[in-house]
Amino acid sequence: MVKARFHIGQLIEHNLFGYRGVVVGVDSRFNHTDSWYESVAKSRPPKDKP
């Protein structure tokens, strides 16, 4: 089991890209397509560490 670093409702800011957000849910594993990952995930987070 993977323990989440953030909790629902927490305000966050990306360290490298500076975008801000609110945690609305936590997934235990990556479920999007590889094409989504390549086009959207600028920071290339590891897929096995949600």
ChimeraX attribute file (.defattr): number of C-alpha atoms within 10 A of each C-alpha:
attribute: neighborCount
match mode: 1-to-1
recipient: residues
	/A:1	4
	/A:2	10
	/A:3	9
	/A:4	12
	/A:5	7
	/A:6	13
	/A:7	12
	/A:8	11
	/A:9	11
	/A:10	10
	/A:11	12
	/A:12	13
	/A:13	11
	/A:14	10
	/A:15	9
	/A:16	8
	/A:17	9
	/A:18	9
	/A:19	9
	/A:20	11
	/A:21	12
	/A:22	13
	/A:23	13
	/A:24	10
	/A:25	9
	/A:26	13
	/A:27	10
	/A:28	12
	/A:29	11
	/A:30	13
	/A:31	10
	/A:32	9
	/A:33	8
	/A:34	10
	/A:35	9
	/A:36	9
	/A:37	16
	/A:38	11
	/A:39	8
	/A:40	9
	/A:41	10
	/A:42	10
	/A:43	12
	/A:44	9
	/A:45	10
	/A:46	8
	/A:47	12
	/A:48	9
	/A:49	12
	/A:50	15
